Amino acid sequence: MNPPPFRAHIREATHRLIASRYPTVGVFDDLTTDKDELVTAFLLESVTNDRLAVLSRRLSLLPPEEIVQGPGASLVMAAFLHADPAGGRFTDGRLGAWYASLDVATAIAETVHHSTRRLRLSTGAFPSNIQMRQLIARIDSDLVDIRGQQAGRPDLYDRDDYSASQAFGLDLRWPASGQRRDPAGEKAVQQEERSRRDDSTGSSDGTEIAEHEDGIIYDAVRRADGTNVCVYRPSRIVLPVNQGDHYEYRWDIAGQVTVLKITNADTATDRKRPSSDIR
């Protein structure tokens, strides 16, 4: 039997890399302060998109207090609403999460791996270039801590098979049934959680987990000594989300990748002046 996991209180800057085709300022960041109107705006944005039904279902899985507003809020919400249908290590396709790293080098390693994998599944993918934008946002949350458990829980750290880790994550996010709890009971559950947190030191020295967890902190699989987080609640991402550097991933015809940090993000497409070769 696996030992029960514990929480660690994490107050850290996280680094997330997204394709730089997305706008630097969210369309709805300053549009409205009414959350019902904001949900409607998200749906209207995708009304001509064939993924509207998916977006609507994902919005319904977030309680009203998890529809965040403010500078960079659209970038946070996109992580939950426009997620990979196949899911991630600790999520399935129903709802995304804030997957990020505690340092940018690990975030690069993770996104290079997954981008390369996707390209290899397509015909004639190489050579190829992708520009990425660094997002930096702090988190302040109690996360289930499974760092250092690669030997004890190798199923959670499998490089390619996410079946066990997804089941583990879903049981933390939606306990017992793997389904989102009834919204009518959500308020009472949150009050219980707040009470538990008020009584807890929030340290990583042995606070046992409770229901409906905020997320997971874990060792990176793609980079030694790196650390990743999977945050299940948009409200646990501290706004604003700040923009960092721009990068370009360049694959040659053989599929070997070089990572370049671009000095001037605003004119990167025209000038392509790399400041450093991360490789």
JONORVEN-V15518 format. One record per residue. RES is the residue in three letters. OMEGA is omega as a letter, one per 20 degrees, with the letter a starting at -180 (* if undefined). Layout:
[[RES,OMEGA] [RES,OMEGA]]
This chain:
[[MET,r] [ASN,r] [PRO,r] [PRO,r] [PRO,a] [PHE,r] [ARG,r] [ALA,r] [HIS,a] [ILE,r] [ARG,a] [GLU,r] [ALA,r] [THR,a] [HIS,a] [ARG,r] [LEU,r] [ILE,r] [ALA,a] [SER,r] [ARG,r] [TYR,a] [PRO,a] [THR,r] [VAL,a] [GLY,a] [VAL,a] [PHE,a] [ASP,a] [ASP,a] [LEU,a] [THR,r] [THR,r] [ASP,a] [LYS,r] [ASP,r] [GLU,a] [LEU,r] [VAL,r] [THR,r] [ALA,r] [PHE,a] [LEU,r] [LEU,a] [GLU,a] [SER,a] [VAL,r] [THR,a] [ASN,a] [ASP,r] [ARG,a] [LEU,a] [ALA,r] [VAL,r] [LEU,a] [SER,r] [ARG,a] [ARG,r] [LEU,a] [SER,r] [LEU,r] [LEU,r] [PRO,a] [PRO,a] [GLU,r] [GLU,r] [ILE,a] [VAL,a] [GLN,r] [GLY,a] [PRO,r] [GLY,a] [ALA,r] [SER,r] [LEU,r] [VAL,a] [MET,r] [ALA,r] [ALA,a] [PHE,a] [LEU,a] [HIS,a] [ALA,r] [ASP,r] [PRO,r] [ALA,a] [GLY,r] [GLY,a] [ARG,a] [PHE,r] [THR,r] [ASP,a] [GLY,a] [ARG,a] [LEU,r] [GLY,a] [ALA,r] [TRP,r] [TYR,a] [ALA,a] [SER,r] [LEU,r] [ASP,a] [VAL,r] [ALA,r] [THR,r] [ALA,r] [ILE,a] [ALA,a] [GLU,a] [THR,r] [VAL,r] [HIS,a] [HIS,r] [SER,r] [THR,r] [ARG,r] [ARG,a] [LEU,a] [ARG,r] [LEU,a] [SER,a] [THR,r] [GLY,a] [ALA,a] [PHE,j] [PRO,a] [SER,r] [ASN,r] [ILE,r] [GLN,a] [MET,a] [ARG,a] [GLN,r] [LEU,a] [ILE,r] [ALA,r] [ARG,r] [ILE,r] [ASP,a] [SER,r] [ASP,a] [LEU,r] [VAL,a] [ASP,r] [ILE,r] [ARG,r] [GLY,a] [GLN,a] [GLN,a] [ALA,a] [GLY,r] [ARG,a] [PRO,r] [ASP,r] [LEU,a] [TYR,r] [ASP,a] [ARG,a] [ASP,a] [ASP,a] [TYR,a] [SER,a] [ALA,a] [SER,r] [GLN,r] [ALA,r] [PHE,a] [GLY,a] [LEU,r] [ASP,r] [LEU,a] [ARG,r] [TRP,a] [PRO,r] [ALA,a] [SER,a] [GLY,r] [GLN,r] [ARG,a] [ARG,a] [ASP,a] [PRO,a] [ALA,r] [GLY,a] [GLU,a] [LYS,r] [ALA,r] [VAL,a] [GLN,r] [GLN,r] [GLU,a] [GLU,r] [ARG,r] [SER,r] [ARG,a] [ARG,r] [ASP,a] [ASP,a] [SER,r] [THR,r] [GLY,a] [SER,a] [SER,a] [ASP,r] [GLY,r] [THR,a] [GLU,a] [ILE,r] [ALA,a] [GLU,r] [HIS,a] [GLU,r] [ASP,a] [GLY,a] [ILE,r] [ILE,a] [TYR,r] [ASP,r] [ALA,r] [VAL,a] [ARG,r] [ARG,r] [ALA,r] [ASP,r] [GLY,r] [THR,r] [ASN,r] [VAL,r] [CYS,a] [VAL,a] [TYR,a] [ARG,r] [PRO,a] [SER,r] [ARG,r] [ILE,a] [VAL,r] [LEU,j] [PRO,r] [VAL,a] [ASN,r] [GLN,r] [GLY,a] [ASP,r] [HIS,r] [TYR,r] [GLU,r] [TYR,a] [ARG,r] [TRP,r] [ASP,a] [ILE,r] [ALA,r] [GLY,r] [GLN,a] [VAL,r] [THR,a] [VAL,r] [LEU,r] [LYS,a] [ILE,a] [THR,a] [ASN,a] [ALA,a] [ASP,a] [THR,a] [ALA,a] [THR,a] [ASP,a] [ARG,r] [LYS,a] [ARG,a] [PRO,r] [SER,r] [SER,r] [ASP,a] [ILE,r] [ARG,*]]
